[in-house]
Amino acid sequence: MRVIVAPDSFGDTLTATAAAHAISDGWGRARSGDEIICAPQSDGGPGFVDALAVSGGEIRNAHVSGPLATPVDARWLLDSDTAYIESAQACGLALLGGPPTRESALTAHSRGVGDLIVAALDAGATKIVIGLGGSCCTDGGRGLVDALGGVQSARAALRGVELVAATDVENPLLGEIGAAGVFGPQKGADGSAVEILEQRNREWASTLGSGAGRSVAELPGAGAAGGIGAALFALGGDRRSGAEVVAERTRQAELLESADLVITGEGKFDSQSLRGKLVTSLAAASAAYGVPTLVLAGQVELSASDYERFGIVGAESVTDFAGSIEDAMRDASIHLRGLAEETAREWSIWRRG
């Protein structure tokens, strides 16, 4: 068979590239005759740059502001005159140095993403694509804008530059389904912290709107990456699906057209996965070519009746394979490799049957 291995990242545990290699290795151990093609994917969150770099370009490094007090080294991609930036490289949850807390939720900022934009501009980029997702901040992109000198200075610096917010998150900046309300608790914010963040973003949204000459807070995707989406829209940016950006650059359609099987995965395969996230979007695209999809995920919380309509023929859990969440996360690559090998053997038996 020709097998396309195209996972998303497994949260902070495995990058999409690391997951793809683990799955490919395990599958190949059980089915050495298969042609296996690694095509790691991303919806704009962690792993965005690595997934895009598979198709070429120059990886560059920049020393930028971290989400708290300590600067960090961030990677970005330059291909001709297009720069690809991953917000999680500068303000991702993994950069906190530990679990998120109420204090980090209130303190974390996006200034490092603005530093990366400056680096891209200095390199001569005329198109800047920013992957949004996996952030630890909820500052509405204020830090990013401050790094560029404020709304008006930022808009001037980006005049003539095509700015793209790459995200599959449709949440607005404010309200019950906004950046603070939905994602704040995932970043350590308790009830009172969510209220503080919401009020800050409400005031900031007024500043963004005044500078841009239009309201941006309610736009789909404005709440992505803690509200960085809203800031990018105020600076003249447009929104595109992060998964589509990666799919287009990695020639996903060509791969699917010649595939016999697609294997994808993510950290948790749950109800959120059914709402346009990468795994089910990829499965639906594969089904259009008559190609079945297998899902290998850190945790699986769905039944077959939930996902069969997307063309997914099976979903296996690393946690079940390892015996516990703790073991699955501690040796994620080893257990994912083992699960892939076991699933490949079962696939062979199922095919013969």
N, C-alpha and C positions, 0 to 999 in steps of 0.2 A: 504493500500500500504506500501511497504518498501521503504522509502525515504532516500537517501544519500545526506546530506547537506555538500558540499565541496567547499566553496569559497576560493578565494585568499584574500589578505588584500585589504582594500579600501584605498589605498594610506596611508597617515599619519592619516586618520580619524578613521579607525577601523582595528585592527589586524584581521587576518583570523580567529582566535579562537573567538574573540568577534563577528565578523560577523556571524560565524556559529551558535553561541548561540542565537543571535537575530533572525535569520531566523528560527531556530528550534522552538523557543518559539512562534513566530508569526504563523507559519504553524500549530503547535500543537493546538493553540487556535481555529482554524477553523476546523481542522481535527484531533480530539483527538484519533481517532481509528487507525491512521497511526503509523507504527513503524519508528521512526526517528533516524538516526545514524549521529552524527557529525564527520566529517572527514576533518578538515581544511587543506588547501593546500598551497603551496608556490612554486615559481620558483627560489628561492634562495635569494629573496629580503626580506623586512621586514616581520617578522612572520615565517621565516624559522625555527628557533629553536623551537618556540612554536608548530609548525605543527609536527615536528619530535618528540617532547617530549611526544606527545599523546601516542606514542608506547613504552614508557619506557625510562630508562636511568636516570641519575642524573643531574639536573640543577645546574650549578655552577655559582658563581658570581666573577667578577674580576674588580678591580679598574684600569682603563686604560686611556691612553691619549685620550682626546676628539678630534674632528676634528679641533678645534680652540685652545684657551688657557686653557680651563677648563677641568680637568679630568672628566671622566664619569664612571658610574657603568654599566658593560655589562654582559649579561647572555650568557652562552654557555652550551652545553650538552655533557656529557661524558657517553658513553655506552660501557662497557667493555674497550677495548683498542682503541675505535674510538671516536674522538672528532668532534663535529659539531659546527662550528662557523658561526655567521651571521655578515657580514661586517657592515650592517646598525646599529648594536648594538654599534659600535665604531665610525663610521663616517657617520651615516645616516642623511638625511635632517632634520629629526625631532629633531636632537641634536643642531641645530643652534640657537634655542631659538627665532626664528622669521623667516620671509621670507628670502630666499637667496638673497645676494647682490653681486655686482661686487667684493667687497673686500673679502667676504667670498669665492667666487668662486676661487680667486687667492691665498687665504691663507689656505683653508681647506686641511687637509692631512689624510693619512691612517695609521699613526703610531699605533693607538690603535688596529688595526687588527693584527699588528705584536706582540703587547703585548699579545693578546689573543692566538696567536700561541705559544708564550713562555710559557704561562700558561698551554696550552695543552701538550707541551713537558715535562714540569715539572711534570705533572700528569701521565706521562708514556704512552701517546698516541702514537700508531704506525701507525695510519691512521688519517688524519685530512681533513675534508670536510668543505670547506669554501663557504657559500652561498653569491653570489655577486648580488647586486642590491640595489637601493634606496640610494646610497651614495651622499654626498654633495661635494666630492673632485674630482679633476681631476689631481692627481699627479703621475699617472702611477704606483702607488704602491710604490713610493720612500720612503714614511714614514714607510710603512710596512717593507721594506728591511732594512732601517736604524735601526729600532728597533731590528733587528736580527744581527746587526753589519756589514752590507754590503753584497754584492752579494755572495762573496766567503765564508764568515762566515756563512751566512744563508744556503747556499747549504751544507756546512759541518754539520750544526746543524740538517738539515733535511735528511741527508743521512740515508737510511734505513726506512724512513717514507713515506708512500703512501700519496701523497698530491693531493687533488681533488679540482678543481675550479668548483663549481656548479652554472651554469648560463644558461639561455635560450637566452641570448643576443649573437649575432654572430658578432658584429661589431669589426673591427680591432682597434689597438691603434691609428693609425694616418690617416690623410686624411679627405675627405669630410664626410665620414660615420664613422669616428673615434670617440674616447671618447670626445674630445673637440668640434669637429664640430657638432655632433648630440646631445650630452647630456649637454655640457657646458651651452647653453642658459637656459636649464631647472634648472640649478644650479646658476643662477644669472649672468652669463658671458655675457657681451655685445660683439660686434664685435671685438674690440681691445683686450679684455680679452681672447677671443677664440684664437686669433693669438698668444698671449703670452703663453697660456697653450699648444698650439700645438707645439710651438718651444721648450718649456721646455721638453715636452714628446719626441720630436724628438731626442734631445740630450741625454735624459735618456734612450731611446731605444737603443742607441749605447752602453751605459754602460751595460745594461742588456744583450745585444747580446754578448759583449766581455766576460762577466763573465760566460755566459751559453755556449759559444762556438757555438751558433747558433742564427739566427735572430728570434725574437718572436713577433715583432710588428704587423706582417700581419696575424697572426693566428686568426681563428674565436674565438671570445670571449675575445681577448686581450684587447679590449676596455671596457669590463664590469666593472662596479663599478669604473668608472673614470680611468681605466687602471690597476686596481689591477690584472685583469686577466693576463696581460703581465708579471707582476712581478712574479706571481705564476708559469707561464710557464717557466720563466727563472730559477726558483728555483727547477725545475724538476716536476712540477705539470702537471696533465692531466685535460682535460675538460669533464664534464658530464652535462647532462641536469638537472637543479635544480628540475624541476617538476618531472622528472623520479626518482630522488633520494628520494623525498618525497613519490611518488606513490609506490615505491618498499618497503619502510620502513613501510608505513601505509597499505600495502596489498590492494592497490586500486583495483586490478583486481578481488580479491575475493569478495569485496564489490559490484562491478559493476555486477558481474555474478548473484547475487541474488537480485538485485535492480529492482524496478518498475519505479522509477523516480530519476533523479539526479538534484539537485539544486546547482548552482554555482554562482559566481559573482566576481566583481572587482570594482575599483573606477570608471573607464571610459571604457565602452564597445564601442570601436571605430575601425577604420581601423587597428590600431596596433594589436588589439586583434586577427585579422585574420591571423597574421604572426607567428604562432607557439606559441603564448602565452598560459598561463595555461588554461584559460577558454575554448578556442576552442579545445585545445589538449585533455582536459578532455571530452568535448562533443563528439569528434570523437571516443575516446576510449569507451565511453558509447554506442555510436551508433553501435559499433562492436558487442555489446551484445544485441542489439535491445532495448536499454533503452533510452527513450527521456530525453532531458535536458532542464531545465528552467534556465534563467539567470536573476538575480536580481542585478542591478548595480547602482552605484551612478549616472551616466549619461549614456544614451544610444544614440549613434549617428549612429546606423546602422538600416537598414530596414530588414524585414524578408527575402527578396531575397538575402541579403548579408550573412546571417548566417544559413539559413535552410540546406545548404549542409553539415553542420557539425553535423546535428542531433538535432539542437536547435529548440524547438517548440515555444518559446516565450522569449521575453526580456522586462523586466519592469524596470522603472527608479525611484530611490528614490527621485531624484530632482522633477520629475513630481508629485509624491505622496505628497511631502512636500510643493510644490508650488514655491520653489526657491532654488538655489544652497546654498545660505547662511543658510536657514533654514535646508536644508538637512545635511549640514556639522555641524551645531551647535548641533543638536540633532540626530546624525547619527544613533545610536543604536535604539532609539525609532521609528524613521521613517522607518528604515529597517524592524523592527519587524512588524510595521503596514502594510507595503507593502507586507510582506510575508503572513500576515493573509488575506489581501484582495485578493491576488493572489490565495491563497488556496481555498477561497470561490468560486472564479471564475473558478478555476480548477474543483471543484466539480460540478458546473453547466455545464461546458463544457463536462465533462465525462458523466453526465446524458444525455446530449443532443446527 
